[in-house]
Amino acid sequence: MATPYVQTYRSTVARRLAVALMGGAGVVLVGLAVGGDVELLLRWGGAVLLLGAIGWVVYWRPALHLTDDGLQVVNPFRTVEVPWGALEEVDGRYGVRLVLLDGSTVDAWACPPPLGMDRARGKESEAATAVRERWRREEATGRPAGPEATRFVVRPDPAAVATLALLALAAVVTPLLV
């Protein structure tokens, strides 16, 4: 059985920010727990956990996956699966923006834009270039067309939203109760 093709793009800077936020939150929580100040831990634990969760949702989770069937854009609160046949244009000047046949756009949070003079010179991001090259190869192979080949799927991620909402509530309420 052949291994399916998957190429993944993520922002290295964003991943480092995520590690800093999640690691910092962990260090603070462990410090409060080891310090034995239960009141302080209960009062500010929700806010510290919220910072760690923001690191995970906003900086760690986003990714752009190129597969045999199309693209999977994982953003903080939703995932969009775009078949190759649904693409109309790829814009890479400010990261990766996919323009779909129905006129809608999908921005990939995980793909950083080119920096400084590269952007000023009109260069595209590395991920946008890879998407465009793969898209052209897929078009050249004559993949099937039609409604199924152009239908993209948007899946919201209620777990990420619920996690942040509950931790935000805890960050606001617990200092008032303790």
Beta strands, then each sheet from edge to edge (+ up, - down):
strand 1: 6-9
strand 2: 63-67
strand 3: 70-74
strand 4: 78-83
strand 5: 87-91
strand 6: 97-100
strand 7: 105-107
strand 8: 153-156
sheet 1: 1+ 2- 3+ 4- 8+
sheet 2: 5+ 6- 7+
end
